Amino acid sequence: MNFIDNTIKPDGGVFFLRKKDDENYKKVLLITDAKRQGANDTRKKKAKANKLLEML
């Protein structure tokens, strides 16, 4: 594996906003995903608890 084979797929994007009737109007809209450290651990614990309840 090398640098060229690696990619990043972000959860979000960038929009460039322009007006049809105003050539000087240009805005950038950035959409991001707020990540919280440790959220996956909480989800795994909850999923295990749900599986246990299903088995009962």
Contacts in CASP RR format, 6 or more apart in sequence:
PFRMAT RR
TARGET T0000
AUTHOR 0000-0000-0000
METHOD contacts of the structure
MODEL  1
MNFIDNTIKPDGGVFFLRKKDDENYKKVLLITDAKRQGANDTRKKKAKAN
KLLEML
10 33 0 8 1.000
11 32 0 8 1.000
11 33 0 8 1.000
12 31 0 8 1.000
12 32 0 8 1.000
12 33 0 8 1.000
13 30 0 8 1.000
13 31 0 8 1.000
13 32 0 8 1.000
14 28 0 8 1.000
14 29 0 8 1.000
14 30 0 8 1.000
14 31 0 8 1.000
15 28 0 8 1.000
15 29 0 8 1.000
15 31 0 8 1.000
16 26 0 8 1.000
16 27 0 8 1.000
16 28 0 8 1.000
16 29 0 8 1.000
17 25 0 8 1.000
17 26 0 8 1.000
17 27 0 8 1.000
17 28 0 8 1.000
17 29 0 8 1.000
18 25 0 8 1.000
18 26 0 8 1.000
18 27 0 8 1.000
19 25 0 8 1.000
END
